[in-house]
Amino acid sequence: MHNPIGFSMREEPAFHWIVEDAKGTKAKESRIIVWKAPLRTLSALPDFPAFSEADGKKNDACGESGLTLAADTGWADLDSLAAAVPLKLSPRTRYFWKVFVRTDAGEEGESSVQFFETGKRDEPWTAKWIALPDESTQKRHPVFSKKIAADEKEIAAARLYISAAGLFEVFWNGQKIGDEFLTPYCTNYNAWVEAITFDITEEVCKSAAAGEAGTLSVMLGNGWFNGRFGFNQDRKPHFEGGKRLTAEVHITYTDGTEAVIGTDESWDVTLSNITFSNIYDGEQRDDTLPEVPAVKAVIAAPPKGKLMDRLSLPVRVKHVLTPVALISTPAGETVLDLGQNQAGIWRLALDVPAGTKVHLQVGEVLQNGNFYNDNLRTAKAEYIYVSNGKKITLEPHFTFYGYRYVKIEGVSGLKKEDFEGLSLYSDMDQTGTMETGDAKVNRLIQNAEWGKRSNFIDVPTDCPQRDERMGWTGDAEVFSPTALYQSDAYAFYVKYLYDMATEQKERDGCVPDVVPSFDVNSAACAWGDATTIIPWNMYLYSGDSEILVQHYEAMKSWVDYIEKLDEDNWGWRRHFHYGDWLALDGDSSVDAVLGGTDEGFIAEVYKLYSMRIAADAAKVLSGRQKEEEAAADRMSSSAGRTGVNSENHPECADTAGTETLDYAAEARKYEALAAKTLQDIREEYYSLNGRCCIDTQTAMLLSLRFGLATDPDRIANRLAELLTKNGGRLKTGFIGTPILCEELSRIGKNNMAYDLLFNEEYPGWLYEVNLGATTIWERWNSMLPDGSVSSTGMNSFNHYSYGAITTWLYERVGGLMRDPQEPGFRRIIFAPNPSLRLGSAAVSYRSAAGLYKTYWKVVDDNTMTVKLSVPFGCEADVKLPYFDAENVPEDLAGNAILNGLDAKTGISHVGPGNYEITYTTQSSMARIYSTRDRVKDLLAEPAVRKVLDDIFPDVENIPAHMSASPLRGIAGIQGVTDSVLDAIDEKLSKVKVSC
């Protein structure tokens, strides 16, 4: 997070930095200095004071500013991925920090000053929870207000600390404060409710300068707390008590005094013109309603959950989309097309007569050219407005929509320019981009990105449009690697995992299928395993083990829960599981959902996976524990020599060594459980000769992924056979699809992986691209080839799960793959798998360690250009594709990318820098066909088909049921001799086809 205000902070915040534009290649030593600033001092400081390293040597106040040195690490070997600095944080205090670095080239650099500001932390609230006196009789949403006048003294800072049961929007003198939407967000309200901090110094000072009191007003909506949400059949709110508000305004003066104005019975409350709001059904507003006299608020009971500082990243408007078309449909409807399926709200400029009812509805696709939203099920996803005759720009307050198309009724003369689509999602830096030489593949990559954006509105939801929009753990788990490539999603997942852990505490370690649960208590493999898989992925991508510290108990409790459920009778196998959800090898009916791979087998595999992760996490924490104990010993022995210690700065008292859990013993425990589980899996699901007894694509993929079989080559061959038998098409679902292409590449079947990627028929990723998809679909056939929607029971056009193929594109196609032994991307393995058909691939990824760029381009059949950028402090093992490492041409011998080239392995080792090489490949990159290929593949390539037509014109008469067999194996049925087949092969050897 960048300069965050009011977020929940641990006592040892971790600081992260990246070095750029250095002559050196790595840091020799680094230093972090942290200054503490009470809010009363802020008016005397610029936003980013010019602190120097010398300021860190002062143990008292820094000059006359009131700043205090809070921590100084001194020059040390600090981890730039996550350097934890012990700080005893005070509530409502700003901390400035700065990093200094010395490189191995003798350089010294320093960062700009950054800050974070704490919220209330554990400080008691003086504000009370308040409500509308008779809310149960009112449909109109309440607005609470208070006149706030500052004293005639110099104001240093003003802060608003606020939360609600429901959603809130806050205003000062009628102007919205901040740029966030849907605050205070979606949490496990039984456990905690988020308090949001706003800096309102400018607003309060402006009113004070005018000699006036300012009016703070807060409008409440239903949101997830009060509105219908989830699967409860009665459609009543999950939480009791109705809409409520609590807020404190703290005005801090430069003389150190403070005024606190909290919500209580003195606050006024009136009614807004919003008469209805709901996450699923939208919003209604009637501007013809009369004003209502204000009454006094009443004290209300607080929500059940603890009120605490926020974890949610801000949900903001990230993109403004203008319609690409204004459509008059065959049914006579007026429909706007944004050109992009997305999630958020909108703005609509209106000038209509008084009493006019304006009705907006949204949808994802058209049907027969007409508006369509039947796949939203019971979600109305609408907006109804009644005009008072005044010009207005409408904008929803307490809902969001998943949509591309908007049907508008009640507006004559509507223009495209009257409407703007506002894309909302949690504010995260985009870290990864990829562009290839194929426009359709590029569209697929964009679709995966938009799918994530649409479903990262505070919670990683399954879909943003229908009557669901819930934090399904399975979707979040399978997509997490891709999300961590696309975005800096660490803080986003921290909040989700915190909710997950609170749900687990209520369920003896069980992870509900959705988080927050909203009364969903069922659990299943792969879905519940999100509690181990997501934090482990976060650690691998960030290099920051703190997430393992925070979430290890939850990881452990999940594995222990499964073990208890298992007992001695394999209870977990027999539990209900979603399995390979939506796979194509199960029931073939239209609304089928369960795949053909045994759910008990999948459950055992994921149990094994979680056990291994728990063991690996315990090993990491064991190492961390030893390092902290050693650091504590060093600090004790060197107290007073350098930096800040707990004696002269109690706020920096060391907290290492307080953890009593024996992580080494934990690691041994879960390793033993994993070994036993692997043996159980082999005994139950594999033959003595290593054959997997569950003969599905997904079973083979899991066998390879997790090392289940004693004969992996046999499994790899069977996977290829199953794909070939199915015409080279996948049958996988939620479990198999995310790892399908990756495992094919790992076993050397890149051509099969590329065939899957480029498949433009059902089922295939480009099938939906050809049908106009701008996000990832829930089903492979969410839409049929004729453009009709396949079903309405469970059919979303904005589900991100299958967008997980992006990880394979980044790693195996683009070649940017994290070294599995080096969390945080300090080392990568650059080994791209180019395709003549794809043409080129460029990846840019701002990792935790720095910015990597990879690039390859096929110049011609026998020439490659490769580029690579490695950031400061990092390194890469490079394996150039189609490169003859044993016969390097003289003109390339000095190329830097070949530094330390090992002729036997073909791997060279490089450090930071920019590299480029163009070389002649060891063999042609074109695909050469032969009669040993499948009939259908031969007939699919025009140049190959011409050869066949010239020599073997009866090839088209081969029965369809044999088309998946090699031509040479069945040609004898047609009376074709070997000499004819040899002649075909001779001709085909001269035909080069892009692969």
N, C-alpha and C positions, 0 to 999 in steps of 0.2 A: 504494500500500500504506500502511496505517495502522500506525505504530510497529512496523515489522518487525524481527525478530531473526534474524540468521544468514543473510540473503539475499546472493546475489552482487550486489555494488554496483560501479558504475563509479567512476572517479576524480573525475568531475564529476557527482554526483547532481543530478537536477533536482527542484526544489521547486515545489509547486503549491498555490494557495490561491484561495478564492472570497470575495468581499466581499458581505455582506448587511446589510440594515437601515441603509444609509447615506443621508444627505440628498443627498450629491453623486452625480454620474452616472458619474464615472470617476476612476481613480487619477492623482494628480499625480506622486507618486513613492513608492517602496517601499524596504524595507530588510530584508535577511535576516541574522540573526546565528546562528552555529553555535558551540556549545561542545563541547569534547571532555572525556569523563569516563572515565578508566580504571576497570575493574570494581572495583578496590579501594576506590573512593570512593563506590560506589552505596549502601552501607548508611547513609551519612551524609546522603543526599539523599532527599527525597520523590520519588515517581514523576514529578511534574511540578513542578520547582523554579520559584519565582517570579522568573525572570530579568526584568530591565528593559532598556530601551534603553541606559541608562547603563552596564550591565555590558559592553556591547559596546565601550565606549571603552577598556576595560582590555586591554592587550596581554599582561599576565602572568596568573597564576592569579587566578581570581575569588574573592576572600576566602580562607578557609581550607579550602574544600571540596575542593581538588584539581582543580577544573575549570580548563580552559584554553580561552581563546578560540581557536577554530579558523578562523573566517572571519567577516568582516563586510563586506558589500557596500557599506556606506554608503548614504546616500539616493541612489537612482538610478531611472532608468526601467526597471524590471524587468518581464519578461513573466510574468504570473501563471499562464499556461498551463504554462510549464516554464522556470523560471529556473535555469540551471546554475551551480553554485558550485564552483570548483576546490578540491578537498580531496585531500590525500595521505592516504588512509585507512589507519589502523592496524588490525591484526587484533584481534578480541575487545575491542572498544572501543565505548562508547556515545556517540552524538552527539545532543545536544539542539539543537533549532532553533526559531526563532520569527520571525514576519513582522510588520512594522510598515508601515502604509499611511497616506498622506495623500491626501485626496480634493480635488477641485476646489471643494468647499464649505468648505475650511479645517478639515475634521475630521481627527483622528488616531485610528487604531484599531490594536489589536494582537491577534494570535492567542494562543491558549493555547500552551503549550510542547508540542512533539511530539518524538519521538525515533526514531532507528534505531540498531541495534546490529550491528556487523559480526560475521561468523563468523571462521573461521580464515584465510580468504583464501589467500595462498600460504605461510602458515606450515607448516613440515613437521609431519607427524603422527608422534607417538611411539608411538601405538597400532599393534598388529599386526593383521592379518586372522586370525581364528580360525575353526575349524570343529569339528564333531563328528568324533571319530576314525574312526568307521565308518559314516558317513552312508549310504553306498550300500546298506547292509544293513538300514537302519531306515526304516520307514514313518512312525513317530511323529515329529512335528516337535520340533526341539531347543529347549531353554531354557538360555541361558547366564546365569550369575550371579556376583556378586562382592560380598563384604562391604566396605562403605566406611565408614570411621570418620574423622571430622574431627579435627584437632588441637584442643587445649583453648585455642583463641584465637578472637577475634571474627571471625565469617565476614562478609565483605562481599558475596560473590556466589558462586554455584555454577552451572556450565553443563555440559550434556551435549552433546557433539558426536558424532553417530552416523550410521552408514550400514550397509547390508547388500546382499549379493547375494541378491536375493529381497525379501521384505517383512518388516518387523519391527513388533512392539509392545513397548513398554518399560514396566516397572513399578518402583515403589519400595515395598518392603515389601508387595508384592502389589497395590498400587493403580496403575492405569494413569496414566502421565504424559502430560499433554496431551490434546487432544480431536481429534486428527487420525487419519485412517484411510488405509490403503494406502501408508504411508511405506516407503521413500523414493521412491515413485512410479515412473512409467514414462518412461524416457529411452532415447536411443540408447546403450545400455550399452557399446558398443564405443568410444564417444568420451568419455562422462562418466557418473559416478554421483554422485547428490546426497547431500550431508551435511546432516542436519537438526540444528538447534540447539534445545535445550530449556533453559529457565530452571528449574533444580531447587533454587533457593536455599531455598524454603520447606520442601521435603522434607528437605534436608540439615540445615538448622537445627533442624527439629523432632526429628530423631533425635539431633542433638548435644545439644539441651536435655535430652533424656531420658537422656543419658549412654550411648547405644547406637550401635552401628554400624548403618547401614541396608543393606538388601539391594537392589542394583540387578539386575534380571533382565530378559532380553530373549528373547522368543519369536520364532522365525523361521518364515516361510511361503514358499511357492514364488513366487507372484505371476507377473509377466510374465517374470521372469528365468529361473526354473527350471521353470515349468509349461508345458504345451503351449499354444501360442498362435500365431495367424496361420494361414497356409495351408500350412505344411510338412506333407507327406503322412505322414511317419513319426511325427508327433506327439511328437517329442523336443524338449527345450528347445533354444532357439537359442544359448544361451551355456553355456560349459563351466565346471566347477568346483564346481557345487552351491551350497547355501546357506552363506553366510559372513557374519561380523559384524566390524565394527571400531567402536570407541567410545573416547572420552576423556572423563573427568570432570575438570573443572578447578574446584578449590575455591580461591577467592581470599580472603585474609585482609586485614583492615584495615591490617595492618602492611606490606602490600606483598608478602608471601610468597605462594607458591602451591603447592598439591599437585596433581599430575596422576596420575590412575589410568587407565591404558590397558589395552585388551584384550591379553592375552598367554597364555602357557601356564598361568598361575596361576588362570585363571578356571575355575569349575566348569561342567559341562554335563550336563544330564539330559534326559529325554524328557517331552513334554507328552502330553495325552490326545487331541490332534488327530492323526488318522491319515492325513488326506488333505486337500489344498486345491488349488484350481485356479481360475483366473479364469472359465473356461467351465463347469466341472462342479460347482463349489460346494465344500462342506466336509463332513468327517466327523469325529465325535468319539465316543469310547468312554470313559465314566467308570467302567467296570468294570475297566479295565486297572490292573495293579498299579504302584505307584511303582517307579522305577528308580534305583538308587544313582548318585550323581553320579560322573563321571570328569572328568579334566582335559581341557580343550580342546587342540587341536593347531593349530600355525601353518599357515595356508593361503595360497596364492598370491592376490594381489589381483586383482580383475577387470581386464579389459583397459583400460577407460576410466578417465580421470582422476577422482580424487576431488575434488570441489569444492563450494563453498557452493551452496545450493539456489537454484532459480528457481521451482519449483512453488509455486503458492498452496496453502494448506492445504485438504485435502478434509475437510469437516466434515458433521455432521448438520445440515441446513438446515431440514428440516420433519419433524414427527412426525405420521404419518397413522394414524388409527384406522379399523378396518373399518366400512363402512357396512352390511354384511350378512354373515350366516353362512348359507351355502347348503347344503342337502342336495340334491345333484343327482339327476337321474333315474337316473344310474348308481350311486347310493348313496355318492357321495363327499362328504367334508366339505371345503368350500371357503370361504375368506374373500375378500370383495371389498373392496378399499381404496377403490374409487370413483374412483381416479386411477392411470393408468399412469405409472410413474416408475422411477427406478433407485436402488439402495442396498441396505441390508441390513434387519434387523428385530430385534425382541426378542420372545421367547415365554416366558411364565411357565409352568413345568411342575411338576407334582407327580404323578409316575407311579411304579409299582412298579419295583423293581430288575430289570434285564434287559430292560425295555421298549425296543423299537426305535421311535423316532419318525422319521418320514420326511416331509420337506417338499419340494414341488415348486412351481415358479412358472410362470405363463403370463400372456399379455397379454389374451386374449379367451376367451370360452366358445364352445362349439359344441353346438347343440341342448341348451343348458342345462348341459352337462357340461364338466369341466376339459379344457383343450387346450393343448398346447405343441409340436405337430409342427413349427411354423415355426421353432423354435429349432435345427433340424437336429441336429448331433451334440452340441450343448451340453446336458448333463444338468441344469444349473441346479437343483441339489437340495441338501438338507442332511440328513444322517443322524446321528442321536444315539442312543446306547445309555445308558440311565439307570442310576445306582447307587442309586436309590431316594430321593435327597435332593431337596428343593425347589431349583429353579434357574431363573434367567432366562437363556435362551440368547441368544447374539448372535454371529454369524459374525465371524471375525477377518481372513481373508485372501482374501476374494472379494467380489463384489457381483453383484446380480441386476437385470434389467430386468423389471418385473412390475406387474400389477394384482391378479391372482388368486393365491391360495396354497392348494394342496391339502395337507391335513395328515392323515397316517395314524398310528395308534398312540396317539391321545389320546382318551379317552372324556370326555364332559361338557365339551368345549371351549366356551369363551365368547369372544365378540368382544373382551371386555376383556382377555383373556390375550395379545393380539397387538398390536404396534405396528410400523408400517412406518416405517423410517428413511430419509429421502431424503438421499442423499449427492451433493454436487458441490463443485467448487472454489469457495472463499469469495470472492465478488465482490459489491460493492454493486449493488443493483438501481437503475438510473438512469432507466428509462423505463417508463411505464404508459400505457394507452389504454383508454378505455371509450366505447362508442357507444350509440346508442338501439336497437340490435338485439341481442337476447340471443344469437342464433346467431353473429353476427360476434364478439361478446365471447368466446364459447367458443372460436372459432377463434384469437383473439389469445392466450387462455390456453393453448391447445394448443401454439402456437409457443413460448411461454415455457417450458412444461414439457418440450417437446422439447429445447430448449437445455439446461435443467437436467440432464436425463437423460443428455445426451451431452457434458457438460463436466466429467467426472470426470478431472481432470488433463490429459487429451488430448481434443481435439475429435473424438469418435468418430462413426462413421456410425450406430451403433445400440448399445444397451446390453444386449441380451438373448441373441442367438444366438452361434454360434461364429465371431464376427468382432470387433466392438467395437474396431476399429482406427481410427487417425487418418487417415482418407481425406481427402486434400487437396482434392478437388473439393467435397465437402460443406462443409468448413471455409471454402473460398473464397467460395462463393455465399451462404453465410449470414452472413459476417462483418459486412456493414453492419447487418443486423438485430441481431446479437449486441451490436454496439457501441451501438445504441440501447437495448437491453434492460438492459445491464450495463456496469459499468466493467471491460471485458475486456482492457484494455491489457496489464497484467502477465501475464495468462493467455496471451495471444498471444506475448508476448516469449519465454516458455519454449518454446512450440511452434515458433516461428521459429528459436530457437537450435538445437533438435533438427534442424530442417530444414536449417539451414546446415551442421551437422556431417555429415549424410547427403550433402549436395551435395559437400562436400570429398572424400568417399570415392569420388565418382562423376563427377569432372570437371565439376561444375556441374549434373548431371542431378538432378531432383527425383523420388524414387520416389513411386509412387501413394499410399503410406501412410507416415506419419511419426509415431513411429519406424517404421523399415521392416520389421523382423523378417524379413529376407531377401527382401523384395519388391523387385525391381530394375526392374520395368517403369515406364514414364513415359508420360504422355499430356497433350495440350493441355487447358487449363482446370483440370485437376488440378494439373499441375506449375506452372502460372502462379500458383498460390497464393503462391509465393515473391515475386512482385512485387505481386500484388493486395492481399493481407492487410496487409503493412506500409504500403502506400500508403493504404489505408483507415484504418489506425491513425493515420497522420499527419493525414489530413483530419479525423478526429473529435477528435483530441486537440490538434492544433496543435503537438505536440512532434516536432521533426525528428530527435531522437536515434535513433529507430527506423530512420530512413533511413541514418544514420551506421553503425549496428550492422549493418544487413542489406544495404547497397548492394552489397557484393562478391558476396553470394549472388544478388541480383537480376541483376546483371551477368553472373555465371557461367551462369545459366539461359539468358539470351538468347543468349549466346555459344555455349552448348552446342547450342541449336537451329540457330544459323547453321552450325556445323560439321557438324551432321547433315544439313542441307539441301544443302550443297555446290552443285553446279551442276545437280542432277537432282531438286529438290523432294523430298528424302528425308523431310522432316518431314510433308509431305502424305500420303505413302504409309505412314508409320509407323502402327501400330495406335493408335486413339483411341476413347475411350468415346463421344465425340460428344454428341449430345443424348440422353443416357442416359435410358431408360424413357419416351421420347416415344411418342405414340400414333399416329404417322404412319409407323411402320416395319412390321416383321413383326407380324401380328395374333395370333400364337399366344400361349397362356397365359403362358409364361415368357419371352416376347420381351423384349429389353433395349435393342437398338439402334434409334434413331430414324431418320426418313427424311431428315434433313438431311445432306448430304455431309460426312463427317468431315474430309476434307482442307480443305474450305472453313472449317469451324470452327477447324481447326488454324491456318490462315493468319490468321484474324481475331484469335485469341488471341495469336499471335506479334506481330501489329501492336500489340495492346493492351499487351503486356509491354514492347515497344520504346518505346512512348509513355510508359509509366510510368517506365522507366529514364531516359529523357530528362528527364522532369519532375522526378524525384528528383534527378538530377544538377544541374538548375537550382537547386533548393532548397538543395542542399549547396554549390553554388558561392556563392550568396548568403550562406550561413552562414559559409563559409570567409572571405569578405571581411570580414564583421562581426567575426569572431574576430581576424583580423589587425589590424583597426582598433582593437579593444579592447586587444589586446596593446600596440599603439603608445601608446594613451592611458595604460595602466597604467605603461608604462616611463617616460613623460614626467611622470607625476604621482606617482611612487613616494614614499611617505612623507607624502603630503598628507592623504588620507582613506582610511578602510577598512583592509583588510588586504592586504598585497602579499607577493610572494615573498621579499623581503629580510628583513622582520622576522618572517615566518611561512613557513618553507620548505614546510610541509605544504600551503600554498595556491599552490605554484608553478604558474604558468600553463602550460597544455598546448596552447593554441591555436597554430595554425600548423605543427604537426608533421605534418599530413596532406600528403603529397606528390602525391596524385592530382589531376590537373587536371580538376576537375569541369565547367568550362565546355567543355573539349574533349570530355569524355564526353557532355555534352548534345548537342553538334553531331553527334557520331558516331551516337548512337541516333536522333536526329531524321532524319538522312539515311537510316538503315536503315528507319525507319518509313515515310518517303516512298516509298522504293523498294518496300516491301512493299505499301503501299496501291495503287500502280500495278500491281503484279503481280496483286493480287486483282481489280482492275477489269478487267484484260485477260483473266483466266481465267474469271471468274464473272459478268460483267455484259455485256449487249449494248451496242452503240455508242449506243443511245438511252436507256440507263440502266435497263433492265429487269434484275432479278436472275434469273439463269438457274436458280437453285435455288428452286423454287416451293413453299416451306414457310413456315409461320408463323414458325418460329425464324429462318430465313434473312432474312425481312423485319425481324424484330426486331433482329438483329445489324446489318443494313444501316443501320437508323435509329440504333441505339445508338452506332455507331462511325463514322458519316458515310461509309459505304463507297460509296454510290451518288451519281452526279452529278445525279440527279433524285429527291430525297427525297420529294417530294409523290406521285410515282408509286408509290414503295415504300409510303408510308403508305396510299394508296388500295388497293393490292393486299393489304396486311395486313388491312384491313377486309373486303375481298372474301373472303379466305380464311376469316376467322372466320364471316362470313355464310353462306358456302357450307357450312360445317360446322355450321350451325344455331346459330351464336353460341357454339360451344364450342371450347375449346382442344385442341390436339394436341401441346403442347410438353412437353419433358422438363427435365432438369437445367440445360440451357443457356438455354432460352427462358423457362421459367416464372418465374424470379426477376425478370426484367425486363419481363414481358408487360404487366401493368397499368400499370406506370410509363411505358412507351413509349406506350401508348394514351392516357394522360392528357396526355403531353407533346405529342402531335399533335392534341389536342382531341377525342379519342374517349372522354370520361369515361363516357358511357352504356354503351359496350361494356365498359369496365373494370368498371363496377358490375354489369353483367349477368353477367360472369364470377364476380365475388365472390358474388353472390346465387344462383348456380346450385346447386340442391339435387339435381340429377341427376348421374349419372356422365358425364363427369369434372368434378368441381367441389369447391371447398373445403368447401362446406356439405354436400355429399353424405356425407362421412365424419362430419361433426358430427351429422347426422341419424341416423347409425348408431351413435352413442354414443362416438365417438372423444374421447379426452381428451389425446391427443398427435397429432402429424402423422404420417401414414402414408408408407411408402416408395413405394407405388404408388397411383395414382388409384383403383384397384379392389382394394386389398388385401383388402377384404371385398366380397362381392357383395350386391345389394339384399336377398336373402333371409337375410342374416346369416352366410352360409357363407364361409370363407376361400378366396380365389381360387386360391392355390397355396402350396406349401411350399418351393419351390426357392430363392426369394429374396424374402421377404415379411416385412417388419418393420412393426410398428404403432407404432414410435417412431423415425422418421427426421426430422430437423429441416429438411432442405433446402427443401421447399416452404413451410415457414413463413417463407421470405424475403419473402412477400407483406406481412409486417408493415412492412417499410420503406416500401412504397407507402402503406400505411394511415397511418403516421406523417407522411409527407411530403406526399403529394398529397391524401389525405382529411382528415387532421388539420390539414394546412397548415404543419407545422413542418419546413422544409427548410433545410439549411445552404447558405449562399451559397457557390457553388463557388469563388469567388475568396478566401474567408476561412476557412482551416483553423481548427478549434477552436471553431466556433460563436460567434465574437464578433459575427457578423452572420447573421441568418436572413432567409429570404424566406417571409413568411406569406401564402400564397395558397391557401386551402383550396378543395376542390371538393365542396360539400355535395350531399347526396342527400335528397330528401323521404322516400324509403323508409327510409334509415338514421336520419333524424330528428335526430341530434346526434352530436358527436364531441368528446371531451376528451382532450388529450395532456399529460402532464407528463414533462419530460425534464431531468434534472440533467446538463447538458452540462459539458464541461471549463471553460467560461466562466461557468456559473451555471445557475440553475433557470429554464427556460422553461415557460410554461403556455399552451396554446391551447385554444380552445373555440368551437364554433358550434352553434346550434340553430335548426332550422326552426320558427318559431312558427306560421306557416300558409303557404299557397301563395305569398304575396307579402310575408312578413315574416321577417327574419333577426335573430338576436342573435349578436353576436361578442364574444369576450373574448380578451385577450392580455396576458401578463406577460413583460416583458423584464428580464433581470437587470442588475445593476450592470456598467458598462463595456461594455455590448453595445448593439446596435441592430437594427432590423428594417425591411425594406421590406414594406409592407402593400398587398395588393391584395384589397379586399373583394369577395366573390362577388356577382354580380348587382347591383352597385352602380353607379348612374349618376353618375359622377364629374363630368360636365359640368353637372349640374343638382342641386346639393346643396341640400336644404331648409334654410331659415333656422334651424330649431331644431337642426340638426346642424352648422351652420357652425363652432361653437366646440368641437366634440368633439375631444379630444386625439389620437385615433387618426387624424384627418384632417390632422394636422400636415404642412405642406409638400406637400399633395396636388397632384399633377400631373394636371390634367383630361384631358390627351391620353392619358397612359399608364394613368391610374387608380391610380397608385402613390403612396402617402404614406410618409414616412420618420419613424420614431419612435425615441426613445432609451429608456433604462431607465424602467420604471414599469408600472403596471397600467392597462389600457384596456378599455373596454366601450362598445358601441354597438348600438342596435336601429334598424333602418331598413326602409323599404319597398323591395322589390327592383324592379329595372328591368323585369323580366318574370316571369311565373309560373314557379315551380320545378317545377310538375307536368309530367309527360310527356303530350304530346298525340299520339295515334295518328292515322294516316291510311291510305288505301288504298295508299300507297306503302311501307308497312311489310310485312314478311314475313307470310305467311299464318299460320305457326305462332306468331309473336309475337302476332298479333291474337287468335288463338283461346286463347292462354294467359291473357289477362286477362278475368276474368268480366264486367266492365262493358262492355268492348269487344265481347265475344262476344254479349252481349245485343243490341247495336245490329245486329250482322251477322245474327243470327237473325231479327230483325224485318224487315230489308230484303232480305237475301240468304240465305235459309234453306239453299240448296244449297251454301253455302261448305264444309260438311263433306264434300261429295263430291269436292272437289278432290283429285286423286291425291297420295299421300304424297310421291312424289318431287318434287313441285312446291311442297311446303309451305315450303321455304326461299326461295322467290321472292316478290317483292312482289305483293300482290293485284292491283293495277292492271295489272301486266304480263301476268297470265295469266287475268284474269276473262273476257276475250273468248272464251276456249275454252268457258266455260259459258254464253255468249250474253248476258252482262251488259253493258248499254250504259253509255256515259260518264255519262249523266244519273243512272243508278242509283248509280254510283260517287261522283258529286258529292254526291248526297243522303247517302250513307254518310259522306263527309268532313264534311258539315255537321253531322251528328249527333255524329260523333267529336270535333269541335272543342269540344264542350261537356262531354266526358268527361275528367276529370283523373285521372291515375294516378300514384302515387308512383314516382319514378325513383331 
